Amino acid sequence: MEAAKTSRRIPAFWLLLALGLVLSRPVRAQNPGAQLAQLRLQYPTEKAVFLDYRQELTVEVKGDSVQVLTRHHYDMLHLGPQSAMYAPDQVYSSHFNRLQSIEARTLVPAGNGYKAIKVTEFKDKFDIRPGIFFDDVRVVKFGYPAVVPGVRTVSDYTVRHSDARFLLPFQFASHVPMLHAELVITAPRTVRLNTKQFNIPAGKVTYTRQEKGANVIHRWAADNLPAMPNETDGPELLYYLPHLVYFVEEAQVNGQPRRLLGGVPELYSLYAGFVKNLDKQESPALRQVVDSLTAGVRTEPEKVARIYYWVQDHVRYIAFENGLRGFVPNDAGRVYANRYGDCKDMANLLHEMLRLAGVKSYRTWIGTRDLPYRYAELATPGVDNHMITTYEPRPGQYVFLDATSKYTPYGMPSSMIQGKDALLALDGQNSRVVPVPVMARQRSRTVDSSVVVLDGAAGLRGRGQLALSGYAKVNQSYALDGLNPTEEAKAVKSLLERGNNKFFVDQYAVQHLDARDQALTVDYDYRLQDYVQRLDDEVYVNLNLDQRYSADRLDPAKRTLARVNDYHQTNLFRTEFEVPAGYEVTYLPPNTEGRADMLGFSIRYSRQGNKIIQQKEIYVDYLLLEPARFGQWNTVVDQLNAAYRDAIILKRKKA
C-alpha cells in the first residue's frame, strides 16, 4: 500500500522532526579560520556541522489550558562547497504549533569575528504534499545569502503550542554531525513532566534539575554526536535517531490537578473525546445500502467481508486535515454521501455500517511501522498515525479491517500495521491494547509455472502463468491499477522479466485484479534471445531464469542500519524444459538447498520422459533484518548464487 494511504499519517506536530529541522545556541567565540580548519580536520568527509542545537520550552497554565512556548535557535557551519545545498530552509507550523516570530542570517567571516547578513524574504504558504488533499500545515520558506565554505547560517524562531499534549520530541542528532545539543524545559512546580529516551547510548546525555522560585528547570545535553546514516531500505529515522520524548503528565489548572498524559487510559480519554459526538442521527441512505449488502447473508463474517469490500470499492481515500480534523472523523452519513475520506473517516464509516448490520466492531487507533513505539512504553499522540476498524468474531480473535488498503483481503491486516499494537475503543471509558499479527510467509505467495523450449540457436520460448496472492497481490494490484494499455504492457514486462535484457512478452492476460479472494494471475507467452550457450555439440541451458537475491549480499562494513522488508513471502517456480529431438541430457544439476531463519531456498531437478522439471522455492522471513544477522543472510545468498550458476547440459546424439 502506498504511504499516502496512511490517512491521519504522522500528525503535523511530528512533522518538524521528520523533516530534520535542527537547532542551536551561541557558542564560545573562536577565530573563524581556526575553527573551520579544526572542524574540517575532524570531519573531512562532511559538508557541514551543527555547532550547537537548542530548544528552550516554557510550560504555562493559561486559563483552562496548558500551553508551551518553544524558542528555537540553530547554527550551522559550512565546511565544503556542497554545503550550499543547505542554503534553502523552512519552518513548519499548524493548528497545534503556531509560529510567533522568525529571524535568520548568514554570518560571514570578517577578521577575528563575523559580519551578519540578514535574511529579508520569507515566503509563507500552505504546505502542499503528494497524497494530501488539504491540511492546515503552513511552511515559511527562506534562503540564506552568501553561503560558501566557512560561513555560518543561523536562525531563531518561536512557536506556541496551544495544547501541551501535542509536543515535538527532541532529537540529539541530525543528517550532519552535531557538536552540542541541548533541551531546556522550564515548568511550574505544579506541573509534572515525564520523559522517554530512545536510541541514546548509555552516558551520552546528561540531565540536570534546578529549582528556581516557583519553577523547575530541566536540562538535557549531549556533545559530539555523529551524522545519522541514510541507507537504502533502512528503517524510518525514529528507529535509530537518538531522541527524547517529553510530555506533561499532570498540571494544576484552576486550582485542581488535571491528568493530561501518562498511560493508555489518559491517551484513550483524549481519543474518546474525538469520537463521542459522532453519528448521533442514523443515515437512512446508509441503512439502505447496508440492508442490500447483507440481504440473504447467513454468517456474520460474510456480512463483515461484504461491507468491508464495499467501503474499499466505493470510498476514495483523500487526506483532509485542518486542526483537530486531523483527529476527529466525519459522521458516517457524510462520508457515505461524499464517497471520500481519510483513514479515520473510512474507519468510522465501516464501524457504523457494521453497527447497522447488527455486528459489533471497534474504532481502532494504531501506529504504522513507520513509528517504532508501543503503547506500553509510550502513550502519547505521537505513538500512532492511523485509524482502522476491528471486528471480534470470537473472544480474543480479531480481524483488523483497514479500508484504506484497497486490495487487502478480509482476514489480513494491511502490511504496514503488521506486528504493531492496536488500541481498541470498547466504549466511552474503556479501551484494550491488542497485538496485530505478522502474516506467515505462506500467506503471500508468488507462484510461477512455465514450459520452455529452445528457440533457434541461442534463444528460449516459453508459456506460463504467474499467480500472486496475499501482499504480493496487493502490491502488484496497486502497480497495475488505472494504467493505460501501453503502461500496463511495460509494467507486466517488468514483472515477468527474466534471463537477460533481451526478454520480450508476446502476449499476456491479467485476471482477478479486483477479486480479493482470488490470486492475481498473468498468463503469458515470451521469448528470450541470446541466452543459451553452445560449445561444439553441447548446449548449456540454465533454468534459473529468475535469479532474485543473486546480487543481494549485505556488507556489514558499509551498512550500519537494519533493513526493512514489507512482508514475509514465499516464491515458487516450476520450470518445465522440453529436451529437443536429437539431444540427450548429459548433466543434470544436483538438488540443493540453503536455509536460515530469514532466508532460505531449495532447488530440485527431475526427469519425466523428454522433459526436465526444475522446482524452486525461495522464502523471505523477516520484517526487520538487524546487522547482527547479515552474516547468516550472506551465507544463504552465496549458496543460492552457486546454485544459480549450475546449468543442464545437452549433447547432440550421434547418428
BADREN-849664 format. One record per residue (C-alpha): z, x, y. Coordinates in steps of 0.05 Angstrom, whole numbers, plus 5000, padded with zeros to 4 digits. Each point is the difference from the previous one (the first is absolute). Example, Ala and Ser with C-alpha at 12.3 -4.5 7.8 and 13.67 -1.06 7.14 Angstrom:
2
{w:5156 u:5246 v:4910} $
{w:4987 u:5027 v:5069} $
***
This chain:
655
{w:5000 u:5000 v:5000} $
{w:4984 u:5026 v:5069} $
{w:5056 u:5023 v:5044} $
{w:4984 u:4948 v:5052} $
{w:5018 u:4947 v:4950} $
{w:5074 u:5017 v:5005} $
{w:5008 u:4949 v:5057} $
{w:5066 u:5009 v:5036} $
{w:4989 u:5073 v:4984} $
{w:5046 u:5053 v:5032} $
{w:5028 u:4964 v:5060} $
{w:4986 u:5023 v:5071} $
{w:5068 u:5033 v:5006} $
{w:4981 u:5048 v:4944} $
{w:4932 u:5015 v:5030} $
{w:5023 u:5057 v:5043} $
{w:5024 u:5039 v:4940} $
{w:4938 u:4986 v:4960} $
{w:4956 u:5027 v:5056} $
{w:5041 u:5063 v:5005} $
{w:5028 u:4998 v:5071} $
{w:5047 u:5059 v:5009} $
{w:5051 u:5014 v:5052} $
{w:5036 u:5058 v:5034} $
{w:5050 u:5024 v:5051} $
{w:4999 u:5057 v:5050} $
{w:5010 u:5069 v:4970} $
{w:5029 u:5064 v:5026} $
{w:4955 u:5034 v:5051} $
{w:4957 u:5055 v:4970} $
{w:4942 u:5041 v:5025} $
{w:4938 u:4960 v:4981} $
{w:4960 u:5059 v:4975} $
{w:5057 u:5027 v:4957} $
{w:5015 u:4931 v:4972} $
{w:4926 u:4989 v:4981} $
{w:4995 u:5069 v:4966} $
{w:5065 u:4989 v:4962} $
{w:4979 u:4931 v:4973} $
{w:4929 u:5022 v:4983} $
{w:5031 u:5054 v:4958} $
{w:5048 u:4951 v:4968} $
{w:4947 u:4947 v:4988} $
{w:4933 u:5037 v:4993} $
{w:4962 u:4941 v:4970} $
{w:5027 u:4944 v:5043} $
{w:4963 u:4968 v:5059} $
{w:5064 u:4980 v:5036} $
{w:5075 u:4995 v:4994} $
{w:5051 u:4951 v:5027} $
{w:5051 u:5039 v:5039} $
{w:5050 u:4943 v:4997} $
{w:5006 u:4928 v:4982} $
{w:5050 u:4950 v:5028} $
{w:5018 u:4927 v:4999} $
{w:5059 u:4975 v:5040} $
{w:5022 u:4929 v:4984} $
{w:5050 u:4958 v:5037} $
{w:5026 u:4938 v:4964} $
{w:5018 u:4943 v:5048} $
{w:5030 u:4931 v:4990} $
{w:4966 u:4954 v:5050} $
{w:5022 u:4927 v:4997} $
{w:4986 u:4975 v:4930} $
{w:4956 u:5058 v:4979} $
{w:5009 u:5072 v:4978} $
{w:4945 u:5042 v:5033} $
{w:4981 u:5074 v:4999} $
{w:4969 u:5043 v:5054} $
{w:4964 u:5061 v:4972} $
{w:4979 u:5060 v:5042} $
{w:4946 u:5044 v:4969} $
{w:4980 u:5070 v:5021} $
{w:4954 u:5046 v:4963} $
{w:4971 u:5068 v:5014} $
{w:4943 u:5034 v:4963} $
{w:4978 u:5073 v:5007} $
{w:4926 u:5010 v:4985} $
{w:4987 u:5063 v:4958} $
{w:4926 u:4999 v:4983} $
{w:4933 u:4976 v:5027} $
{w:4998 u:4940 v:4952} $
{w:5065 u:4973 v:5029} $
{w:4957 u:4964 v:5052} $
{w:4995 u:4946 v:4948} $
{w:5072 u:4982 v:5020} $
{w:4981 u:4989 v:5073} $
{w:4989 u:4925 v:4991} $
{w:5066 u:4963 v:4991} $
{w:5026 u:4929 v:4996} $
{w:5064 u:4959 v:5001} $
{w:5008 u:4933 v:4966} $
{w:5043 u:4940 v:5018} $
{w:5008 u:4928 v:4978} $
{w:5045 u:4939 v:5003} $
{w:5055 u:5040 v:4966} $
{w:4993 u:5064 v:5041} $
{w:4980 u:4992 v:5073} $
{w:4974 u:5061 v:5036} $
{w:5039 u:5008 v:5065} $
{w:4971 u:5063 v:5030} $
{w:4957 u:5060 v:4982} $
{w:4984 u:5068 v:5029} $
{w:4959 u:5058 v:4972} $
{w:4979 u:5069 v:5024} $
{w:4968 u:5066 v:4980} $
{w:5041 u:5063 v:5014} $
{w:4953 u:5058 v:5015} $
{w:5027 u:5072 v:4997} $
{w:5011 u:5028 v:5070} $
{w:5034 u:5067 v:5004} $
{w:5067 u:4995 v:4965} $
{w:4999 u:4924 v:5000} $
{w:4955 u:4940 v:4999} $
{w:4961 u:4958 v:5049} $
{w:4999 u:4925 v:4986} $
{w:4935 u:4959 v:5001} $
{w:5018 u:4926 v:4995} $
{w:4962 u:4948 v:4960} $
{w:4976 u:4949 v:5050} $
{w:4961 u:4951 v:4957} $
{w:5033 u:4955 v:4948} $
{w:4959 u:4946 v:4966} $
{w:5041 u:4941 v:4974} $
{w:4967 u:4951 v:4952} $
{w:5011 u:4961 v:4936} $
{w:4993 u:5042 v:4938} $
{w:4941 u:4979 v:4957} $
{w:5001 u:5022 v:4927} $
{w:4956 u:4983 v:4940} $
{w:5024 u:4941 v:4960} $
{w:5045 u:4973 v:5056} $
{w:4974 u:4938 v:5036} $
{w:5054 u:5003 v:5054} $
{w:5069 u:5029 v:5012} $
{w:5042 u:5015 v:5061} $
{w:5001 u:5075 v:4992} $
{w:4977 u:5034 v:5064} $
{w:4979 u:5072 v:5007} $
{w:5003 u:5045 v:5061} $
{w:4948 u:5055 v:4993} $
{w:4996 u:5062 v:5042} $
{w:4975 u:5072 v:4997} $
{w:5033 u:5065 v:5020} $
{w:4958 u:5041 v:5048} $
{w:4983 u:5074 v:4993} $
{w:5020 u:5008 v:4927} $
{w:4988 u:5071 v:4977} $
{w:5042 u:5049 v:4958} $
{w:5065 u:5017 v:5034} $
{w:5011 u:4934 v:5038} $
{w:5054 u:4949 v:4984} $
{w:4989 u:4925 v:5000} $
{w:5061 u:4958 v:5016} $
{w:5012 u:4926 v:5003} $
{w:5059 u:4955 v:5016} $
{w:5004 u:4926 v:4988} $
{w:5053 u:4946 v:4994} $
{w:4999 u:4940 v:4953} $
{w:5047 u:4940 v:4998} $
{w:5012 u:4968 v:4932} $
{w:5020 u:4928 v:5011} $
{w:5031 u:4992 v:4931} $
{w:5040 u:5057 v:4969} $
{w:4980 u:4977 v:4930} $
{w:4929 u:5027 v:5012} $
{w:5008 u:5074 v:5013} $
{w:4955 u:5059 v:4984} $
{w:5022 u:5055 v:4952} $
{w:5006 u:5071 v:5026} $
{w:4955 u:5053 v:4971} $
{w:5022 u:5073 v:4996} $
{w:4930 u:5027 v:4986} $
{w:4927 u:4988 v:5019} $
{w:4929 u:5022 v:4988} $
{w:5014 u:5066 v:5036} $
{w:5063 u:5043 v:4994} $
{w:5063 u:4976 v:5036} $
{w:5046 u:5052 v:5031} $
{w:5055 u:4950 v:5017} $
{w:5010 u:4926 v:4989} $
{w:5059 u:4960 v:5025} $
{w:5022 u:4927 v:4999} $
{w:5057 u:4976 v:5046} $
{w:5028 u:4930 v:4996} $
{w:5052 u:4976 v:5050} $
{w:5034 u:4935 v:4981} $
{w:5063 u:4963 v:5020} $
{w:5060 u:5009 v:4955} $
{w:4993 u:4927 v:4982} $
{w:4932 u:5014 v:4968} $
{w:4999 u:5025 v:4928} $
{w:4939 u:5042 v:4981} $
{w:4975 u:5020 v:4931} $
{w:4946 u:5050 v:4980} $
{w:4960 u:5018 v:4938} $
{w:4967 u:5068 v:4992} $
{w:4935 u:5010 v:4961} $
{w:4966 u:5064 v:4977} $
{w:5047 u:5045 v:5041} $
{w:5017 u:5066 v:4966} $
{w:5074 u:5012 v:4991} $
{w:5032 u:5032 v:5060} $
{w:4938 u:4995 v:5043} $
{w:5025 u:4946 v:5048} $
{w:5066 u:5007 v:5036} $
{w:5040 u:4940 v:5025} $
{w:5053 u:4997 v:5054} $
{w:5041 u:4943 v:5028} $
{w:5031 u:4998 v:5069} $
{w:5043 u:4946 v:5032} $
{w:4990 u:4993 v:5075} $
{w:5035 u:4944 v:5036} $
{w:4981 u:4933 v:4970} $
{w:4941 u:5030 v:4963} $
{w:4987 u:5042 v:4938} $
{w:4944 u:5052 v:5002} $
{w:4966 u:5015 v:4933} $
{w:4955 u:5061 v:4996} $
{w:4954 u:5025 v:4944} $
{w:4960 u:5065 v:5008} $
{w:4955 u:5044 v:4958} $
{w:4963 u:5065 v:5013} $
{w:4937 u:5034 v:4974} $
{w:4968 u:4947 v:4957} $
{w:4930 u:5014 v:4973} $
{w:4939 u:4957 v:5012} $
{w:4992 u:4943 v:4951} $
{w:4944 u:5007 v:4949} $
{w:4941 u:4953 v:4996} $
{w:4966 u:4998 v:4932} $
{w:4949 u:4956 v:4967} $
{w:5030 u:4942 v:4960} $
{w:5069 u:5019 v:5023} $
{w:5056 u:4950 v:5011} $
{w:5011 u:4967 v:5067} $
{w:5037 u:5041 v:5052} $
{w:5068 u:4968 v:4991} $
{w:5003 u:5023 v:4927} $
{w:5009 u:5073 v:5022} $
{w:5012 u:5001 v:5075} $
{w:5072 u:5021 v:5018} $
{w:5025 u:4939 v:5039} $
{w:5063 u:4962 v:5017} $
{w:5004 u:4924 v:5002} $
{w:5055 u:4974 v:5046} $
{w:5022 u:4929 v:5011} $
{w:5055 u:4959 v:5032} $
{w:5045 u:4969 v:4948} $
{w:5047 u:4962 v:5046} $
{w:5013 u:4990 v:5074} $
{w:5049 u:4962 v:5043} $
{w:4960 u:4944 v:5034} $
{w:5037 u:4954 v:5048} $
{w:5065 u:5025 v:4972} $
{w:4982 u:4985 v:4928} $
{w:4977 u:5047 v:4945} $
{w:4927 u:4987 v:4980} $
{w:4969 u:5029 v:4937} $
{w:4929 u:5022 v:5012} $
{w:4979 u:5042 v:4940} $
{w:5033 u:5037 v:4944} $
{w:4980 u:4970 v:4934} $
{w:4953 u:4950 v:4967} $
{w:5042 u:4939 v:5022} $
{w:4992 u:5019 v:5074} $
{w:4926 u:5014 v:4993} $
{w:4988 u:4935 v:4963} $
{w:5038 u:4962 v:5053} $
{w:4950 u:5028 v:5050} $
{w:4941 u:4981 v:4957} $
{w:5027 u:4931 v:4983} $
{w:5002 u:4985 v:5074} $
{w:4925 u:5013 v:5003} $
{w:4983 u:4946 v:4949} $
{w:5054 u:4948 v:5008} $
{w:4959 u:4954 v:5045} $
{w:4935 u:5001 v:4960} $
{w:4965 u:4940 v:4970} $
{w:5047 u:4946 v:5028} $
{w:4943 u:4950 v:4992} $
{w:4957 u:4995 v:4938} $
{w:4925 u:5007 v:5010} $
{w:4963 u:4940 v:4968} $
{w:4935 u:5040 v:4995} $
{w:5036 u:5056 v:4964} $
{w:5034 u:4950 v:4953} $
{w:4931 u:4972 v:4982} $
{w:4973 u:5070 v:4983} $
{w:5061 u:5015 v:4956} $
{w:4993 u:4934 v:4964} $
{w:4927 u:5013 v:4985} $
{w:5013 u:5070 v:4975} $
{w:5056 u:4979 v:4953} $
{w:4971 u:4935 v:4974} $
{w:4999 u:5002 v:4924} $
{w:5032 u:5068 v:4996} $
{w:5050 u:5002 v:4943} $
{w:5040 u:5063 v:5011} $
{w:5037 u:5026 v:5060} $
{w:4971 u:5071 v:4997} $
{w:4930 u:4970 v:5001} $
{w:5018 u:4961 v:5063} $
{w:5025 u:5063 v:5033} $
{w:4937 u:5039 v:4981} $
{w:4954 u:4946 v:5027} $
{w:5037 u:4996 v:5067} $
{w:5004 u:5076 v:5005} $
{w:4925 u:5007 v:4988} $
{w:4985 u:4945 v:5050} $
{w:5038 u:5037 v:5055} $
{w:4965 u:5065 v:4982} $
{w:4932 u:4966 v:5004} $
{w:5009 u:4955 v:5060} $
{w:5045 u:5036 v:5049} $
{w:4973 u:5061 v:5035} $
{w:5047 u:5058 v:5014} $
{w:5004 u:5014 v:5075} $
{w:5059 u:5038 v:5030} $
{w:5027 u:4968 v:5063} $
{w:5064 u:5026 v:5030} $
{w:5032 u:4986 v:5066} $
{w:5074 u:5017 v:5008} $
{w:5040 u:4962 v:4948} $
{w:4934 u:4973 v:4972} $
{w:5001 u:5066 v:4963} $
{w:5057 u:4970 v:4959} $
{w:4996 u:4924 v:5007} $
{w:4947 u:4964 v:4958} $
{w:4961 u:4940 v:5024} $
{w:5012 u:4932 v:4968} $
{w:4961 u:4990 v:4936} $
{w:4962 u:4941 v:5029} $
{w:4974 u:5042 v:5057} $
{w:4979 u:5057 v:4955} $
{w:4964 u:4950 v:4955} $
{w:4964 u:4969 v:5060} $
{w:4980 u:5068 v:5029} $
{w:4980 u:5029 v:4932} $
{w:5025 u:5068 v:5022} $
{w:5066 u:5037 v:5006} $
{w:5035 u:5065 v:4986} $
{w:5045 u:5016 v:4941} $
{w:5061 u:4960 v:5023} $
{w:4955 u:4940 v:5016} $
{w:4966 u:5003 v:4932} $
{w:5067 u:5010 v:4965} $
{w:5031 u:4940 v:5035} $
{w:4938 u:4957 v:4987} $
{w:5004 u:5017 v:4926} $
{w:5074 u:4986 v:4999} $
{w:4991 u:4932 v:5032} $
{w:4942 u:4981 v:4955} $
{w:5041 u:5017 v:4939} $
{w:5057 u:4957 v:5027} $
{w:4952 u:4942 v:5008} $
{w:4980 u:5010 v:4928} $
{w:5072 u:4997 v:4978} $
{w:5005 u:5074 v:4985} $
{w:5057 u:5043 v:5026} $
{w:4981 u:5066 v:5031} $
{w:5030 u:5050 v:5048} $
{w:4976 u:5029 v:5065} $
{w:5004 u:5075 v:4989} $
{w:5004 u:5061 v:5045} $
{w:4977 u:5066 v:4971} $
{w:4980 u:5070 v:5021} $
{w:4934 u:5028 v:4976} $
{w:4995 u:5069 v:4968} $
{w:4986 u:5027 v:5070} $
{w:5075 u:4997 v:5011} $
{w:5049 u:5041 v:4956} $
{w:5063 u:4959 v:5010} $
{w:5040 u:4954 v:4955} $
{w:5046 u:4945 v:5025} $
{w:5060 u:5032 v:4966} $
{w:4993 u:5063 v:5043} $
{w:4975 u:4969 v:5064} $
{w:5001 u:4927 v:5022} $
{w:4965 u:4997 v:5067} $
{w:4934 u:4968 v:5023} $
{w:4968 u:5068 v:4988} $
{w:5008 u:4995 v:4925} $
{w:4944 u:4948 v:4990} $
{w:4932 u:4985 v:5031} $
{w:4973 u:4943 v:4958} $
{w:5014 u:4929 v:4977} $
{w:4980 u:4965 v:4935} $
{w:5023 u:4941 v:4957} $
{w:5038 u:5006 v:4935} $
{w:4999 u:4950 v:4942} $
{w:5054 u:5000 v:4947} $
{w:4974 u:4965 v:4937} $
{w:5063 u:5017 v:4961} $
{w:5066 u:5028 v:5024} $
{w:4992 u:5074 v:5015} $
{w:4924 u:4999 v:4989} $
{w:4960 u:5006 v:5064} $
{w:4927 u:4993 v:5019} $
{w:4984 u:5034 v:5067} $
{w:4945 u:4963 v:5037} $
{w:4966 u:5040 v:5055} $
{w:4946 u:4954 v:5027} $
{w:4974 u:5054 v:5047} $
{w:4974 u:5038 v:4940} $
{w:4939 u:4956 v:4989} $
{w:4980 u:5023 v:4930} $
{w:5068 u:5013 v:4969} $
{w:5009 u:4954 v:4940} $
{w:5060 u:4956 v:4987} $
{w:5054 u:5039 v:4964} $
{w:4988 u:5066 v:5034} $
{w:5031 u:5023 v:5066} $
{w:4952 u:5032 v:5050} $
{w:4995 u:5074 v:4985} $
{w:5032 u:5020 v:5066} $
{w:5068 u:4968 v:4983} $
{w:5008 u:5026 v:4929} $
{w:5069 u:5031 v:4988} $
{w:5028 u:4974 v:5066} $
{w:5060 u:4956 v:5015} $
{w:4988 u:4927 v:5017} $
{w:5049 u:4960 v:5043} $
{w:4998 u:4927 v:4976} $
{w:5023 u:4944 v:5046} $
{w:5041 u:4956 v:4953} $
{w:5023 u:4953 v:5055} $
{w:5022 u:5003 v:5073} $
{w:5061 u:5044 v:4984} $
{w:4985 u:5036 v:4935} $
{w:4950 u:5051 v:4978} $
{w:4986 u:5044 v:4940} $
{w:4968 u:5069 v:4993} $
{w:4957 u:5009 v:4938} $
{w:4954 u:5056 v:4978} $
{w:4924 u:4992 v:4997} $
{w:4975 u:5030 v:4934} $
{w:4948 u:5055 v:4995} $
{w:4941 u:4975 v:4960} $
{w:4987 u:5037 v:4935} $
{w:4935 u:5039 v:4994} $
{w:4972 u:4951 v:4950} $
{w:4998 u:4946 v:5055} $
{w:4948 u:5038 v:5040} $
{w:4942 u:5021 v:4956} $
{w:4931 u:5028 v:5010} $
{w:4959 u:4990 v:4937} $
{w:4929 u:5029 v:4997} $
{w:4956 u:4988 v:4939} $
{w:4930 u:5028 v:4998} $
{w:4943 u:5019 v:4954} $
{w:4958 u:5061 v:5020} $
{w:4936 u:5031 v:4973} $
{w:4959 u:5061 v:5018} $
{w:4950 u:4988 v:5055} $
{w:4946 u:5052 v:5004} $
{w:5014 u:5073 v:4993} $
{w:5065 u:5004 v:5040} $
{w:5022 u:4930 v:5018} $
{w:5042 u:4943 v:4973} $
{w:4990 u:4926 v:5005} $
{w:5058 u:4952 v:4990} $
{w:5023 u:4928 v:5000} $
{w:5071 u:4976 v:5004} $
{w:5055 u:4958 v:5029} $
{w:5057 u:5020 v:5045} $
{w:5061 u:4954 v:5000} $
{w:5057 u:5006 v:5050} $
{w:5067 u:4964 v:4996} $
{w:5066 u:5000 v:5037} $
{w:5004 u:5043 v:5062} $
{w:4935 u:5035 v:4982} $
{w:4965 u:4933 v:5008} $
{w:5039 u:4983 v:5064} $
{w:4978 u:5064 v:5034} $
{w:4928 u:4995 v:4978} $
{w:4996 u:4926 v:5019} $
{w:5020 u:5019 v:5071} $
{w:4948 u:5055 v:5000} $
{w:4945 u:4950 v:4980} $
{w:5023 u:4941 v:5041} $
{w:4950 u:4978 v:5052} $
{w:4948 u:5054 v:4989} $
{w:4926 u:4987 v:5011} $
{w:4953 u:5017 v:4942} $
{w:4985 u:5070 v:5025} $
{w:5073 u:5017 v:5012} $
{w:5020 u:4970 v:4933} $
{w:4948 u:5042 v:4963} $
{w:5027 u:5064 v:5032} $
{w:5072 u:4980 v:4982} $
{w:4982 u:4985 v:4928} $
{w:4962 u:5066 v:4993} $
{w:5061 u:5036 v:5026} $
{w:5044 u:4962 v:4951} $
{w:4957 u:5016 v:4940} $
{w:4977 u:5070 v:5018} $
{w:5006 u:5052 v:4945} $
{w:4969 u:5064 v:4973} $
{w:4971 u:5030 v:5064} $
{w:4970 u:4980 v:5067} $
{w:4934 u:4980 v:4967} $
{w:5030 u:4934 v:4976} $
{w:4961 u:4936 v:5012} $
{w:5019 u:4927 v:4987} $
{w:4939 u:4961 v:4981} $
{w:5033 u:4932 v:4999} $
{w:5070 u:4970 v:4999} $
{w:5037 u:4934 v:5002} $
{w:5070 u:4988 v:5026} $
{w:5041 u:4943 v:4971} $
{w:5069 u:4969 v:5009} $
{w:5012 u:5029 v:5069} $
{w:5041 u:4939 v:5021} $
{w:5028 u:4982 v:4931} $
{w:5069 u:5032 v:5005} $
{w:5018 u:4987 v:4927} $
{w:4938 u:5034 v:4973} $
{w:4978 u:5073 v:5003} $
{w:4948 u:5019 v:5052} $
{w:4939 u:5021 v:4961} $
{w:4938 u:5039 v:5019} $
{w:4942 u:5000 v:4950} $
{w:4954 u:5058 v:5014} $
{w:4938 u:5040 v:4980} $
{w:4995 u:5072 v:5024} $
{w:4961 u:5065 v:4997} $
{w:5028 u:5071 v:5004} $
{w:4951 u:5057 v:5013} $
{w:5007 u:5075 v:4987} $
{w:5063 u:4992 v:4959} $
{w:4983 u:5019 v:4929} $
{w:4995 u:5075 v:4983} $
{w:4948 u:5028 v:4952} $
{w:4998 u:5068 v:4967} $
{w:4943 u:5013 v:4952} $
{w:5005 u:4944 v:4948} $
{w:5071 u:4980 v:5019} $
{w:5022 u:4945 v:5047} $
{w:5068 u:4999 v:5034} $
{w:5027 u:4931 v:5021} $
{w:5068 u:4994 v:5034} $
{w:5025 u:4929 v:4991} $
{w:5054 u:5011 v:5053} $
{w:4956 u:4968 v:5052} $
{w:5061 u:4978 v:5040} $
{w:5044 u:5061 v:5013} $
{w:5054 u:4971 v:5044} $
{w:5059 u:5046 v:5016} $
{w:4960 u:5062 v:4982} $
{w:5010 u:5029 v:5070} $
{w:5070 u:4974 v:5009} $
{w:5045 u:5061 v:4991} $
{w:5058 u:5001 v:5049} $
{w:5018 u:5068 v:5028} $
{w:5076 u:5002 v:5010} $
{w:4991 u:5062 v:5044} $
{w:4959 u:4960 v:5050} $
{w:5025 u:4929 v:4992} $
{w:5071 u:4984 v:5019} $
{w:5000 u:4924 v:5001} $
{w:5001 u:4951 v:4942} $
{w:4936 u:4962 v:4986} $
{w:4996 u:4924 v:5004} $
{w:4961 u:4957 v:4951} $
{w:4986 u:4926 v:5011} $
{w:5014 u:4976 v:4930} $
{w:5008 u:5020 v:4927} $
{w:4934 u:4994 v:4964} $
{w:4962 u:5009 v:4935} $
{w:4926 u:5020 v:4995} $
{w:4963 u:4987 v:4935} $
{w:4929 u:5024 v:4985} $
{w:4958 u:4985 v:4939} $
{w:4934 u:5038 v:5001} $
{w:4950 u:4989 v:4943} $
{w:4945 u:5051 v:4994} $
{w:4939 u:4988 v:4957} $
{w:4976 u:5063 v:4966} $
{w:4925 u:5003 v:5010} $
{w:4954 u:5000 v:4940} $
{w:4983 u:5070 v:4974} $
{w:5068 u:5030 v:5020} $
{w:5064 u:5014 v:4962} $
{w:5070 u:5010 v:5027} $
{w:5023 u:5072 v:4990} $
{w:5063 u:4998 v:5041} $
{w:5048 u:4944 v:5016} $
{w:5059 u:5016 v:5047} $
{w:5069 u:4995 v:4969} $
{w:5047 u:4944 v:5019} $
{w:5048 u:5023 v:5054} $
{w:5057 u:4974 v:5043} $
{w:5050 u:5022 v:5052} $
{w:5060 u:4960 v:5023} $
{w:5054 u:5002 v:5053} $
{w:5041 u:4943 v:5029} $
{w:4956 u:4995 v:5062} $
{w:4931 u:5016 v:4971} $
{w:4969 u:4999 v:4931} $
{w:4935 u:4995 v:4963} $
{w:4969 u:4996 v:4931} $
{w:4926 u:5011 v:4981} $
{w:4976 u:4982 v:4931} $
{w:4931 u:5005 v:4967} $
{w:4973 u:4964 v:4940} $
{w:4932 u:4988 v:4965} $
{w:4971 u:4934 v:4980} $
{w:4931 u:5009 v:4969} $
{w:4955 u:5030 v:5053} $
{w:5051 u:4988 v:5055} $
{w:5054 u:5044 v:5029} $
{w:5058 u:4963 v:5032} $
{w:5047 u:5031 v:5050} $
{w:5064 u:4961 v:5017} $
{w:5039 u:5027 v:5058} $
{w:5065 u:4978 v:5032} $
{w:5031 u:5028 v:5064} $
{w:5064 u:4972 v:5028} $
{w:5037 u:5013 v:5066} $
{w:5073 u:4980 v:5000} $
{w:5033 u:5014 v:5067} $
{w:5007 u:4972 v:5070} $
{w:5030 u:5063 v:5030} $
{w:4987 u:5068 v:4969} $
{w:5052 u:5050 v:5023} $
{w:4982 u:5074 v:5007} $
{w:5048 u:5018 v:4944} $
{w:4952 u:4964 v:4952} $
{w:4935 u:5032 v:5025} $
{w:5003 u:5051 v:4942} $
{w:4999 u:4945 v:4948} $
{w:4943 u:4965 v:5036} $
{w:4960 u:5065 v:5003} $
{w:5010 u:5014 v:4926} $
{w:4969 u:4934 v:4981} $
{w:4943 u:5009 v:5051} $
{w:4984 u:5068 v:4969} $
{w:4999 u:4969 v:4930} $
{w:4956 u:4944 v:5025} $
{w:4951 u:5049 v:5031} $
{w:4995 u:5039 v:4935} $
{w:4983 u:4935 v:4964} $
{w:4950 u:4980 v:5054} $
{w:4960 u:5064 v:4988} $
{w:4988 u:4985 v:4926} $
{w:4931 u:4971 v:4984} $
{w:4967 u:4974 v:4937} $
{w:4943 u:5044 v:4974} $
{w:4936 u:4972 v:4970} $
{w:4948 u:5040 v:4963} $
{w:4929 u:4981 v:4985} $
{w:4990 u:4990 v:4926} $
{w:4952 u:5046 v:4965} $
{w:4936 u:4967 v:4976} $
***
